[in-house]
Amino acid sequence: MTRLGEIPRGKLKVGLAITLAGLVVVGTAVAIRNTFFRATTITAYFPTATAIYPGDDVRVSGMKVGTIDSIQPQGTRAKLVMHVDHGVSIPADAKAVIVAQNLVAARYVQLTPPYRSSGPTMR
């Protein structure tokens, strides 16, 4: 076995260079993802947010397109902050509805109207 002090400087420099190069690649990938593939953030206000939680689904026509990020009380209302996956176009005038599948199942947020051939979208 060798100790740290016994590792040749050349091998130490190569290892450090490989580590730094890996960090640069990962940092660049994260920056590109956040710049070009950012999810759309949507904020909606509801009179109540009973039995819905951060991490629950956001859906369009029953298909999952995002998740709820946070739920905060705002006076007499509940503020839901959600994100919708990159590439999913949501009409600018879309409405959000909390849907209960049945009495005991988890709830989700449904965005409606579900589709439109043209017109402004949320960004």
N, C-alpha and C positions, 0 to 999 in steps of 0.2 A: 504494500500500500504506500502511496505517496501522500505527503502532506501538501497543503496549499502552497507553502513556501517552496516546495520541490517541483511544482508544475512549471515547465519551461515557459518563458515569457511569450514565445511565439504561439504556443497553443492557447494561452490565456487571451492573447490579442485576437486570435481567430474566433474563439468562443464568444468574446465580447462583441466582435463585429457581426457575427451571425445573430446574436440576440438583439442588437440594435436594429439590424435590417428587418428582423421579424416584427419588432415594435413599429417601425415605420410603415410596413405593409399593412398591419392591422389598423393603425391609425388612419391611413389613407382610405382603406376600405370603409371604415366607420364614417369618415367625413363624406365620402361619395354617397353612401347610403342615406345619410341624413340630409344631404343636399338635393339629391335627385329622386329619392324614393320615400319621401316623407309622407306619413299618414295625414289625412285631413282631421283636424280637431273640430268637434261640434259641441256647442254648449246648449242645453235645453233646460227649461224650468218647468217643474210640475207642482201641482198643489200638494202632492204627497209622493213619497218614494218607498212605500211599504213593501217589504219582502223583495227588494231588488238591491244588488250589491255590486261594488267594484269587481270587475272581472266577468260580470254577466255579459251575455251576447248583445250585439247591435245587429239587427237583421234588415234586409230588404227582400220582400217577397218570400220570407221564410228562410232565406239563405244568410248565414253568418258573414258579415262584412267588416266587423270590428268588435270592440269591447268597451265597456264602461271603465273609465280611468278613475273617477272620483265622484262622490256624492257629498254635497255640503248643504247645510241648512242656510237659507237666505230669507230671514224674516219668517213669513208664513208659507214660503215655498221651499222646494228642494232644487238645488242646482246640480245637474248631471253633466259632467264633462266626459265626452266619449271620443274615441278615435275610429276612423273608418280607414280601412286598408288602402294603400296606394293603388291607383288605377280604377277605383270604384267612383263613378260619377253620381253625385247626389244633387238633385235639382235645388236651386237656391231657395225656393219657397217650400221645401219639404217640411213636413211636420213629424214630430216624434210622439209615439204612443207606447205606454207600458202595457205589455200583453202578458196575461197569465194563461198558460197552456191548460191548466185545470186548477182545482182548489189547492193541491199540495205540491205541484211541480214548480220549478224555478221560473222566474219571469225573465223577460227580455224587452229591449226597446226595439220597436218596429219603426222604420223610417218610411214615410209615405208622402207623395205618390211614389210608387216603386220604379217607374221608368218614364222617360221622355225622349223623343227622338232628337230634339234640339232645345236650345235655350241656355240660360246661364246656370252654372253649377257652383256648388260650394267649393271653396279653396282652402 
